[in-house]
């Protein structure tokens, strides 16, 4: 057993022990476990304000960055030195973390030239900060906020990256039969107000908000112009922007010949390139909706996104309402369900994991089975697993929690 696998397994075993205390448990909860071979720390704030109780995408975990490492690992390769003899170069894990897009962005590279790796990571944090200034719905000066403010005022000139992301979002909305929809913002805002007033929205309020949601809410033009069609409509990119950012970073890494890397946003979105030396992939620890950890997933050259219906929830009276809203009905999902999706890109994985929560197991597996190179695992609030047929082969999932294995759910024919 390699040092990497020994350490990730040890972390899973000790992380729930009361003797470690809650602070250590939070540190171990970050799933970017690939950075465990040496001794440096990741940056980021110690304490952050809580996220709004109701948002339109998967759970945003505002946790402090975990300790990460950048020391040498065991795999070596020979190189020539000035006298013609061979010496052994040691690839290093270079890693750092920053607070970005409402959670912790953690970047880990395998490189034989540490300064180059650290320089790229620093530039990457700057690139993600720039994307956040484009896509944030909380920043009134962002490109997205400017577009929402102009709803009903005709086409607007916007940054081409925003056009690209909105085009992806519209495509994903079509593929998920509207279960993922970035135009859901009016419904999110309606339920936020309902929590503040402690009053469930009326049928007429729901009907009015739903009238602003759907494929007709947004129009894209070929000259980098976008129109939010109706005054009262709005776009929220919280359920896809993090994945899009990871995909852009992954593309740049490939261009710069960094072949092995793990890019992650908190405990919800990952993009893996290659694998740590000596391993079949990057080994990630997933939380369970029933508490503790569900198990390990091994990820290589794919993306993973995890969404949970009750990752955040609010009370109106004695009733509990989750933060994921069904764009079709306008109602929050109240049933406890977690969905983990593996596919080719992080943006698509994020959209699909949200859609899976809305669809549920049967409808969700049927959709996943129709898509190439895509798999899903559901965990319900009783700990029962339901998976697509190819999940186990792709994920190499190793359960460690009190889960009911279940069987792969065959798609409806």
C-alpha beads as a LAMMPS data file, in Angstrom:
LAMMPS data file: protein, C-alpha beads

413 atoms
412 bonds

1 atom types
1 bond types

-500.0 500.0 xlo xhi
-500.0 500.0 ylo yhi
-500.0 500.0 zlo zhi

Masses

1 110.0

Atoms # bond

1 1 1 0.000 0.000 0.000
2 1 1 1.433 3.389 -1.038
3 1 1 1.954 6.241 1.420
4 1 1 -0.802 8.174 -0.383
5 1 1 -3.362 5.411 0.042
6 1 1 -2.300 4.732 3.641
7 1 1 -2.786 8.371 4.592
8 1 1 -6.168 8.835 2.931
9 1 1 -7.430 5.646 4.581
10 1 1 -6.074 6.769 7.964
11 1 1 -7.830 10.133 7.630
12 1 1 -11.146 8.438 6.999
13 1 1 -10.714 6.222 10.055
14 1 1 -9.708 8.931 12.499
15 1 1 -11.821 11.849 11.278
16 1 1 -14.940 10.864 13.220
17 1 1 -13.175 10.190 16.544
18 1 1 -14.365 12.575 19.229
19 1 1 -10.863 12.927 20.621
20 1 1 -9.790 14.857 17.540
21 1 1 -12.317 17.627 18.141
22 1 1 -14.484 19.518 15.640
23 1 1 -11.683 21.702 14.287
24 1 1 -9.654 18.727 13.105
25 1 1 -12.791 17.111 11.725
26 1 1 -13.437 20.166 9.609
27 1 1 -9.897 20.106 8.287
28 1 1 -10.142 16.447 7.368
29 1 1 -13.472 17.026 5.691
30 1 1 -11.872 18.747 2.715
31 1 1 -11.731 16.096 0.067
32 1 1 -8.579 17.174 -1.719
33 1 1 -6.613 14.444 0.033
34 1 1 -3.993 14.146 -2.677
35 1 1 -1.796 16.712 -1.005
36 1 1 -0.806 14.579 1.933
37 1 1 2.813 13.682 1.228
38 1 1 4.721 16.560 2.853
39 1 1 4.444 19.784 4.880
40 1 1 3.155 23.167 3.639
41 1 1 -0.100 25.102 4.343
42 1 1 -2.883 26.443 2.175
43 1 1 -4.018 30.009 2.480
44 1 1 -7.553 31.279 3.059
45 1 1 -9.738 32.903 5.703
46 1 1 -10.284 31.224 9.045
47 1 1 -13.914 32.234 9.453
48 1 1 -16.441 33.248 6.831
49 1 1 -20.023 34.446 7.005
50 1 1 -22.644 31.807 6.424
51 1 1 -24.122 31.508 2.921
52 1 1 -27.790 32.355 2.316
53 1 1 -30.002 29.511 3.415
54 1 1 -31.580 29.163 0.011
55 1 1 -29.500 29.197 -3.164
56 1 1 -30.023 27.788 -6.611
57 1 1 -27.169 25.314 -6.842
58 1 1 -25.494 22.578 -4.810
59 1 1 -24.189 23.073 -1.260
60 1 1 -21.601 25.813 -0.759
61 1 1 -19.269 24.708 2.035
62 1 1 -17.677 27.777 3.538
63 1 1 -14.957 25.967 5.414
64 1 1 -11.401 26.935 6.188
65 1 1 -8.770 25.526 3.840
66 1 1 -7.147 22.311 4.957
67 1 1 -3.440 21.932 5.461
68 1 1 -1.849 20.887 2.193
69 1 1 1.597 19.813 1.197
70 1 1 4.242 20.338 -1.415
71 1 1 7.056 17.965 -0.527
72 1 1 8.633 15.197 -2.568
73 1 1 6.880 11.944 -3.264
74 1 1 8.530 8.629 -3.880
75 1 1 8.308 8.136 -7.631
76 1 1 11.512 9.310 -9.349
77 1 1 12.782 9.710 -12.868
78 1 1 16.358 10.004 -14.133
79 1 1 17.863 13.166 -15.640
80 1 1 21.277 14.184 -16.955
81 1 1 23.485 16.469 -14.864
82 1 1 26.420 18.577 -16.113
83 1 1 28.997 15.775 -15.917
84 1 1 26.834 13.432 -17.964
85 1 1 25.878 11.217 -15.058
86 1 1 22.327 10.371 -14.089
87 1 1 20.553 11.798 -11.080
88 1 1 17.042 11.147 -9.844
89 1 1 14.507 13.970 -10.050
90 1 1 11.685 13.859 -7.547
91 1 1 8.296 15.128 -8.707
92 1 1 6.607 17.181 -6.006
93 1 1 3.017 17.819 -5.022
94 1 1 2.602 21.579 -5.083
95 1 1 -0.666 22.791 -3.590
96 1 1 -2.406 25.888 -2.278
97 1 1 -5.943 26.987 -1.375
98 1 1 -7.854 30.270 -1.432
99 1 1 -11.396 31.373 -0.703
100 1 1 -13.223 31.878 -4.013
101 1 1 -16.784 31.691 -5.352
102 1 1 -18.237 31.108 -1.892
103 1 1 -16.035 28.162 -0.941
104 1 1 -12.416 26.962 -0.884
105 1 1 -10.614 26.571 -4.190
106 1 1 -7.744 24.092 -3.802
107 1 1 -5.238 23.424 -6.586
108 1 1 -2.711 20.565 -6.536
109 1 1 -0.098 19.852 -9.216
110 1 1 2.485 17.119 -9.688
111 1 1 5.602 18.809 -11.048
112 1 1 9.356 18.380 -11.212
113 1 1 9.808 22.165 -11.199
114 1 1 8.264 23.554 -8.052
115 1 1 8.705 27.300 -8.836
116 1 1 6.865 26.894 -12.147
117 1 1 4.064 25.012 -10.421
118 1 1 3.683 27.647 -7.732
119 1 1 3.727 30.437 -10.308
120 1 1 0.933 28.771 -12.267
121 1 1 -1.177 28.286 -9.124
122 1 1 -0.833 31.973 -8.257
123 1 1 -1.940 32.976 -11.745
124 1 1 -4.828 30.521 -11.548
125 1 1 -6.186 32.140 -8.391
126 1 1 -6.142 35.466 -10.229
127 1 1 -8.004 33.986 -13.192
128 1 1 -10.724 32.541 -10.937
129 1 1 -11.081 35.880 -9.142
130 1 1 -11.615 37.503 -12.543
131 1 1 -14.297 34.945 -13.442
132 1 1 -16.017 35.553 -10.113
133 1 1 -16.185 39.269 -10.914
134 1 1 -17.982 38.310 -14.128
135 1 1 -20.385 35.655 -12.814
136 1 1 -21.267 36.651 -9.237
137 1 1 -24.909 37.413 -8.499
138 1 1 -23.916 38.895 -5.113
139 1 1 -21.577 41.564 -6.513
140 1 1 -23.700 44.476 -7.825
141 1 1 -20.818 45.493 -10.113
142 1 1 -20.418 42.089 -11.789
143 1 1 -21.141 41.512 -15.454
144 1 1 -23.999 39.182 -14.513
145 1 1 -25.564 41.720 -12.129
146 1 1 -25.373 44.356 -14.848
147 1 1 -27.118 41.973 -17.244
148 1 1 -29.856 41.172 -14.696
149 1 1 -30.381 44.885 -14.023
150 1 1 -31.039 45.381 -17.731
151 1 1 -33.722 42.652 -17.864
152 1 1 -36.465 43.685 -20.255
153 1 1 -34.281 46.379 -21.870
154 1 1 -33.145 44.463 -24.940
155 1 1 -29.820 42.833 -25.885
156 1 1 -26.711 43.802 -23.908
157 1 1 -23.022 43.623 -24.801
158 1 1 -21.288 41.261 -22.362
159 1 1 -17.951 39.505 -21.939
160 1 1 -17.566 36.539 -24.291
161 1 1 -16.847 34.230 -21.348
162 1 1 -20.290 35.033 -19.958
163 1 1 -21.813 34.297 -23.368
164 1 1 -19.974 30.958 -23.461
165 1 1 -21.143 29.970 -19.970
166 1 1 -24.746 30.974 -20.667
167 1 1 -24.652 28.932 -23.865
168 1 1 -23.523 25.882 -21.898
169 1 1 -26.224 26.501 -19.301
170 1 1 -28.949 26.640 -21.939
171 1 1 -27.690 23.406 -23.489
172 1 1 -27.659 21.684 -20.086
173 1 1 -31.168 22.926 -19.327
174 1 1 -32.341 21.275 -22.544
175 1 1 -30.534 17.995 -21.780
176 1 1 -32.010 17.836 -18.249
177 1 1 -35.576 18.651 -19.356
178 1 1 -35.419 21.898 -17.405
179 1 1 -34.384 20.327 -14.091
180 1 1 -31.238 22.434 -14.206
181 1 1 -32.080 26.013 -15.163
182 1 1 -30.038 29.162 -14.498
183 1 1 -33.188 31.273 -14.928
184 1 1 -34.472 29.866 -11.584
185 1 1 -33.337 33.049 -9.755
186 1 1 -36.861 34.547 -9.345
187 1 1 -37.968 31.387 -7.526
188 1 1 -34.880 31.444 -5.313
189 1 1 -35.568 35.061 -4.404
190 1 1 -39.223 34.263 -3.695
191 1 1 -38.316 31.517 -1.217
192 1 1 -35.658 33.673 0.438
193 1 1 -38.349 36.263 1.131
194 1 1 -40.662 33.502 2.355
195 1 1 -38.081 32.439 4.945
196 1 1 -37.640 36.031 6.103
197 1 1 -41.417 36.523 6.455
198 1 1 -41.972 32.992 7.784
199 1 1 -44.781 32.534 5.290
200 1 1 -44.980 29.986 2.473
201 1 1 -45.517 31.680 -0.929
202 1 1 -49.080 31.763 -2.166
203 1 1 -50.142 29.983 -5.334
204 1 1 -50.345 33.302 -7.181
205 1 1 -46.845 34.299 -6.038
206 1 1 -45.445 30.967 -7.206
207 1 1 -47.249 31.222 -10.523
208 1 1 -45.916 34.717 -11.165
209 1 1 -42.303 33.733 -10.350
210 1 1 -42.524 30.600 -12.472
211 1 1 -43.596 32.764 -15.407
212 1 1 -40.079 34.225 -15.504
213 1 1 -38.348 30.814 -15.504
214 1 1 -37.598 28.657 -18.520
215 1 1 -35.846 28.635 -21.903
216 1 1 -37.716 31.738 -23.069
217 1 1 -36.149 33.849 -20.315
218 1 1 -32.791 34.205 -22.088
219 1 1 -31.627 34.925 -25.630
220 1 1 -28.084 34.716 -26.982
221 1 1 -26.865 36.545 -30.064
222 1 1 -23.821 35.705 -32.173
223 1 1 -22.140 39.071 -31.597
224 1 1 -21.520 38.625 -27.833
225 1 1 -24.854 40.116 -26.880
226 1 1 -27.299 38.592 -24.410
227 1 1 -30.869 39.487 -23.524
228 1 1 -32.750 38.697 -20.325
229 1 1 -36.124 39.010 -21.950
230 1 1 -38.546 40.149 -19.242
231 1 1 -38.314 42.640 -16.440
232 1 1 -38.545 40.456 -13.346
233 1 1 -36.470 37.630 -14.845
234 1 1 -32.925 37.008 -13.588
235 1 1 -30.027 34.600 -14.063
236 1 1 -28.130 32.779 -11.288
237 1 1 -24.940 30.947 -12.289
238 1 1 -24.148 29.535 -8.837
239 1 1 -24.858 25.978 -9.991
240 1 1 -22.379 25.962 -12.871
241 1 1 -19.786 28.771 -12.528
242 1 1 -17.399 26.809 -10.295
243 1 1 -17.336 23.885 -12.707
244 1 1 -16.748 26.221 -15.645
245 1 1 -13.793 27.776 -13.816
246 1 1 -12.271 24.344 -13.135
247 1 1 -12.654 23.376 -16.790
248 1 1 -10.834 26.518 -17.937
249 1 1 -7.982 25.851 -15.523
250 1 1 -7.762 22.213 -16.644
251 1 1 -7.538 23.268 -20.291
252 1 1 -4.687 25.657 -19.509
253 1 1 -2.835 22.990 -17.530
254 1 1 -2.914 20.664 -20.523
255 1 1 -1.615 23.444 -22.761
256 1 1 1.278 23.972 -20.339
257 1 1 2.012 20.216 -20.156
258 1 1 1.072 19.722 -16.519
259 1 1 -0.236 16.194 -16.887
260 1 1 -1.255 15.429 -13.294
261 1 1 -3.398 17.747 -11.187
262 1 1 -6.422 17.875 -8.937
263 1 1 -8.572 21.011 -8.941
264 1 1 -11.379 21.293 -6.410
265 1 1 -13.985 23.637 -5.011
266 1 1 -14.730 22.679 -1.419
267 1 1 -16.624 19.419 -1.102
268 1 1 -18.773 19.800 -4.192
269 1 1 -16.751 20.040 -7.431
270 1 1 -13.552 18.365 -8.654
271 1 1 -11.636 18.133 -11.933
272 1 1 -8.851 15.534 -12.122
273 1 1 -5.997 15.273 -14.624
274 1 1 -3.975 12.080 -14.644
275 1 1 -3.088 10.559 -11.277
276 1 1 -0.505 10.872 -8.509
277 1 1 2.558 8.723 -9.280
278 1 1 1.978 5.124 -8.318
279 1 1 -1.811 5.482 -8.086
280 1 1 -4.675 4.683 -10.442
281 1 1 -6.274 8.083 -9.793
282 1 1 -6.902 10.824 -7.251
283 1 1 -8.577 9.298 -4.201
284 1 1 -11.356 11.510 -2.795
285 1 1 -13.364 11.140 0.397
286 1 1 -17.096 11.819 0.042
287 1 1 -19.384 12.823 2.864
288 1 1 -22.642 10.992 3.515
289 1 1 -25.995 12.778 3.949
290 1 1 -26.557 10.525 6.953
291 1 1 -23.467 11.943 8.708
292 1 1 -19.803 10.978 8.575
293 1 1 -18.350 9.746 5.313
294 1 1 -19.804 7.662 2.504
295 1 1 -16.558 6.339 1.059
296 1 1 -13.716 6.853 -1.396
297 1 1 -13.994 7.680 -5.102
298 1 1 -10.993 7.392 -7.419
299 1 1 -11.034 10.058 -10.110
300 1 1 -8.823 10.223 -13.206
301 1 1 -9.236 12.496 -16.248
302 1 1 -12.833 13.183 -15.289
303 1 1 -14.926 15.568 -13.224
304 1 1 -17.039 14.886 -10.144
305 1 1 -19.809 16.991 -8.614
306 1 1 -21.828 16.278 -5.473
307 1 1 -25.153 17.954 -4.641
308 1 1 -27.366 17.444 -1.608
309 1 1 -30.981 18.516 -1.204
310 1 1 -30.568 19.233 2.497
311 1 1 -26.971 20.453 2.506
312 1 1 -28.578 23.751 3.466
313 1 1 -32.152 24.104 4.617
314 1 1 -34.502 26.580 6.276
315 1 1 -37.535 26.401 8.527
316 1 1 -40.847 28.050 7.810
317 1 1 -42.857 27.284 10.891
318 1 1 -42.101 23.662 11.696
319 1 1 -41.525 22.623 8.070
320 1 1 -38.023 22.152 6.648
321 1 1 -37.271 23.359 3.116
322 1 1 -34.102 22.471 1.213
323 1 1 -32.093 24.925 -0.864
324 1 1 -32.494 23.136 -4.231
325 1 1 -35.622 24.296 -6.053
326 1 1 -37.433 22.390 -8.778
327 1 1 -37.675 24.924 -11.641
328 1 1 -40.711 23.081 -13.015
329 1 1 -42.905 23.289 -9.906
330 1 1 -41.276 26.172 -8.076
331 1 1 -41.088 24.075 -4.899
332 1 1 -37.941 23.351 -2.831
333 1 1 -36.869 19.720 -2.595
334 1 1 -37.725 18.565 0.923
335 1 1 -36.633 14.925 0.685
336 1 1 -33.096 14.131 1.853
337 1 1 -31.022 13.012 -1.137
338 1 1 -27.404 13.278 -2.265
339 1 1 -26.218 12.786 -5.847
340 1 1 -22.634 12.331 -7.059
341 1 1 -22.063 12.604 -10.814
342 1 1 -18.916 11.715 -12.749
343 1 1 -18.613 12.959 -16.316
344 1 1 -16.149 14.567 -18.720
345 1 1 -16.365 18.233 -17.622
346 1 1 -16.882 19.941 -14.286
347 1 1 -19.522 22.347 -15.596
348 1 1 -21.672 19.495 -16.901
349 1 1 -21.120 17.505 -13.696
350 1 1 -22.400 20.435 -11.617
351 1 1 -25.478 20.883 -13.775
352 1 1 -26.241 17.165 -13.713
353 1 1 -25.797 16.707 -9.953
354 1 1 -28.326 19.489 -9.335
355 1 1 -30.695 17.975 -11.899
356 1 1 -30.390 14.573 -10.212
357 1 1 -31.679 16.018 -6.920
358 1 1 -34.687 17.433 -8.747
359 1 1 -35.362 14.291 -10.778
360 1 1 -34.791 11.645 -8.092
361 1 1 -33.331 8.187 -8.538
362 1 1 -35.460 6.569 -11.229
363 1 1 -35.773 9.516 -13.607
364 1 1 -32.197 10.564 -12.885
365 1 1 -30.614 7.199 -13.663
366 1 1 -32.633 6.979 -16.887
367 1 1 -31.154 10.319 -18.005
368 1 1 -27.604 9.391 -16.980
369 1 1 -27.770 6.082 -18.844
370 1 1 -28.617 8.013 -22.016
371 1 1 -25.467 10.169 -21.772
372 1 1 -21.970 9.036 -22.823
373 1 1 -19.170 8.729 -20.267
374 1 1 -21.451 9.720 -17.362
375 1 1 -22.351 7.904 -14.139
376 1 1 -24.267 8.713 -10.940
377 1 1 -24.592 7.512 -7.358
378 1 1 -27.535 8.478 -5.129
379 1 1 -27.539 8.209 -1.335
380 1 1 -30.885 8.782 0.366
381 1 1 -31.514 9.886 3.931
382 1 1 -31.657 6.277 5.177
383 1 1 -28.221 5.510 3.699
384 1 1 -29.414 3.426 0.757
385 1 1 -27.324 3.575 -2.425
386 1 1 -28.707 3.628 -5.950
387 1 1 -26.271 3.819 -8.856
388 1 1 -26.138 3.788 -12.623
389 1 1 -24.876 0.571 -14.155
390 1 1 -21.307 1.772 -14.790
391 1 1 -20.769 3.765 -11.572
392 1 1 -18.634 1.188 -9.788
393 1 1 -16.346 0.603 -12.767
394 1 1 -15.714 4.318 -13.313
395 1 1 -15.485 5.456 -9.678
396 1 1 -13.872 2.437 -7.953
397 1 1 -16.103 3.425 -5.040
398 1 1 -15.127 2.040 -1.620
399 1 1 -17.910 2.437 0.958
400 1 1 -16.776 3.120 4.515
401 1 1 -19.939 4.416 6.191
402 1 1 -23.117 2.726 7.412
403 1 1 -24.597 2.487 3.922
404 1 1 -27.041 0.034 2.375
405 1 1 -25.338 -1.129 -0.843
406 1 1 -28.454 -1.680 -2.930
407 1 1 -28.118 -2.556 -6.614
408 1 1 -27.576 -0.568 -9.789
409 1 1 -30.890 0.794 -10.952
410 1 1 -31.597 -0.213 -14.536
411 1 1 -32.870 2.672 -16.676
412 1 1 -36.498 2.778 -17.646
413 1 1 -37.012 1.415 -21.131

Bonds

1 1 1 2
2 1 2 3
3 1 3 4
4 1 4 5
5 1 5 6
6 1 6 7
7 1 7 8
8 1 8 9
9 1 9 10
10 1 10 11
11 1 11 12
12 1 12 13
13 1 13 14
14 1 14 15
15 1 15 16
16 1 16 17
17 1 17 18
18 1 18 19
19 1 19 20
20 1 20 21
21 1 21 22
22 1 22 23
23 1 23 24
24 1 24 25
25 1 25 26
26 1 26 27
27 1 27 28
28 1 28 29
29 1 29 30
30 1 30 31
31 1 31 32
32 1 32 33
33 1 33 34
34 1 34 35
35 1 35 36
36 1 36 37
37 1 37 38
38 1 38 39
39 1 39 40
40 1 40 41
41 1 41 42
42 1 42 43
43 1 43 44
44 1 44 45
45 1 45 46
46 1 46 47
47 1 47 48
48 1 48 49
49 1 49 50
50 1 50 51
51 1 51 52
52 1 52 53
53 1 53 54
54 1 54 55
55 1 55 56
56 1 56 57
57 1 57 58
58 1 58 59
59 1 59 60
60 1 60 61
61 1 61 62
62 1 62 63
63 1 63 64
64 1 64 65
65 1 65 66
66 1 66 67
67 1 67 68
68 1 68 69
69 1 69 70
70 1 70 71
71 1 71 72
72 1 72 73
73 1 73 74
74 1 74 75
75 1 75 76
76 1 76 77
77 1 77 78
78 1 78 79
79 1 79 80
80 1 80 81
81 1 81 82
82 1 82 83
83 1 83 84
84 1 84 85
85 1 85 86
86 1 86 87
87 1 87 88
88 1 88 89
89 1 89 90
90 1 90 91
91 1 91 92
92 1 92 93
93 1 93 94
94 1 94 95
95 1 95 96
96 1 96 97
97 1 97 98
98 1 98 99
99 1 99 100
100 1 100 101
101 1 101 102
102 1 102 103
103 1 103 104
104 1 104 105
105 1 105 106
106 1 106 107
107 1 107 108
108 1 108 109
109 1 109 110
110 1 110 111
111 1 111 112
112 1 112 113
113 1 113 114
114 1 114 115
115 1 115 116
116 1 116 117
117 1 117 118
118 1 118 119
119 1 119 120
120 1 120 121
121 1 121 122
122 1 122 123
123 1 123 124
124 1 124 125
125 1 125 126
126 1 126 127
127 1 127 128
128 1 128 129
129 1 129 130
130 1 130 131
131 1 131 132
132 1 132 133
133 1 133 134
134 1 134 135
135 1 135 136
136 1 136 137
137 1 137 138
138 1 138 139
139 1 139 140
140 1 140 141
141 1 141 142
142 1 142 143
143 1 143 144
144 1 144 145
145 1 145 146
146 1 146 147
147 1 147 148
148 1 148 149
149 1 149 150
150 1 150 151
151 1 151 152
152 1 152 153
153 1 153 154
154 1 154 155
155 1 155 156
156 1 156 157
157 1 157 158
158 1 158 159
159 1 159 160
160 1 160 161
161 1 161 162
162 1 162 163
163 1 163 164
164 1 164 165
165 1 165 166
166 1 166 167
167 1 167 168
168 1 168 169
169 1 169 170
170 1 170 171
171 1 171 172
172 1 172 173
173 1 173 174
174 1 174 175
175 1 175 176
176 1 176 177
177 1 177 178
178 1 178 179
179 1 179 180
180 1 180 181
181 1 181 182
182 1 182 183
183 1 183 184
184 1 184 185
185 1 185 186
186 1 186 187
187 1 187 188
188 1 188 189
189 1 189 190
190 1 190 191
191 1 191 192
192 1 192 193
193 1 193 194
194 1 194 195
195 1 195 196
196 1 196 197
197 1 197 198
198 1 198 199
199 1 199 200
200 1 200 201
201 1 201 202
202 1 202 203
203 1 203 204
204 1 204 205
205 1 205 206
206 1 206 207
207 1 207 208
208 1 208 209
209 1 209 210
210 1 210 211
211 1 211 212
212 1 212 213
213 1 213 214
214 1 214 215
215 1 215 216
216 1 216 217
217 1 217 218
218 1 218 219
219 1 219 220
220 1 220 221
221 1 221 222
222 1 222 223
223 1 223 224
224 1 224 225
225 1 225 226
226 1 226 227
227 1 227 228
228 1 228 229
229 1 229 230
230 1 230 231
231 1 231 232
232 1 232 233
233 1 233 234
234 1 234 235
235 1 235 236
236 1 236 237
237 1 237 238
238 1 238 239
239 1 239 240
240 1 240 241
241 1 241 242
242 1 242 243
243 1 243 244
244 1 244 245
245 1 245 246
246 1 246 247
247 1 247 248
248 1 248 249
249 1 249 250
250 1 250 251
251 1 251 252
252 1 252 253
253 1 253 254
254 1 254 255
255 1 255 256
256 1 256 257
257 1 257 258
258 1 258 259
259 1 259 260
260 1 260 261
261 1 261 262
262 1 262 263
263 1 263 264
264 1 264 265
265 1 265 266
266 1 266 267
267 1 267 268
268 1 268 269
269 1 269 270
270 1 270 271
271 1 271 272
272 1 272 273
273 1 273 274
274 1 274 275
275 1 275 276
276 1 276 277
277 1 277 278
278 1 278 279
279 1 279 280
280 1 280 281
281 1 281 282
282 1 282 283
283 1 283 284
284 1 284 285
285 1 285 286
286 1 286 287
287 1 287 288
288 1 288 289
289 1 289 290
290 1 290 291
291 1 291 292
292 1 292 293
293 1 293 294
294 1 294 295
295 1 295 296
296 1 296 297
297 1 297 298
298 1 298 299
299 1 299 300
300 1 300 301
301 1 301 302
302 1 302 303
303 1 303 304
304 1 304 305
305 1 305 306
306 1 306 307
307 1 307 308
308 1 308 309
309 1 309 310
310 1 310 311
311 1 311 312
312 1 312 313
313 1 313 314
314 1 314 315
315 1 315 316
316 1 316 317
317 1 317 318
318 1 318 319
319 1 319 320
320 1 320 321
321 1 321 322
322 1 322 323
323 1 323 324
324 1 324 325
325 1 325 326
326 1 326 327
327 1 327 328
328 1 328 329
329 1 329 330
330 1 330 331
331 1 331 332
332 1 332 333
333 1 333 334
334 1 334 335
335 1 335 336
336 1 336 337
337 1 337 338
338 1 338 339
339 1 339 340
340 1 340 341
341 1 341 342
342 1 342 343
343 1 343 344
344 1 344 345
345 1 345 346
346 1 346 347
347 1 347 348
348 1 348 349
349 1 349 350
350 1 350 351
351 1 351 352
352 1 352 353
353 1 353 354
354 1 354 355
355 1 355 356
356 1 356 357
357 1 357 358
358 1 358 359
359 1 359 360
360 1 360 361
361 1 361 362
362 1 362 363
363 1 363 364
364 1 364 365
365 1 365 366
366 1 366 367
367 1 367 368
368 1 368 369
369 1 369 370
370 1 370 371
371 1 371 372
372 1 372 373
373 1 373 374
374 1 374 375
375 1 375 376
376 1 376 377
377 1 377 378
378 1 378 379
379 1 379 380
380 1 380 381
381 1 381 382
382 1 382 383
383 1 383 384
384 1 384 385
385 1 385 386
386 1 386 387
387 1 387 388
388 1 388 389
389 1 389 390
390 1 390 391
391 1 391 392
392 1 392 393
393 1 393 394
394 1 394 395
395 1 395 396
396 1 396 397
397 1 397 398
398 1 398 399
399 1 399 400
400 1 400 401
401 1 401 402
402 1 402 403
403 1 403 404
404 1 404 405
405 1 405 406
406 1 406 407
407 1 407 408
408 1 408 409
409 1 409 410
410 1 410 411
411 1 411 412
412 1 412 413
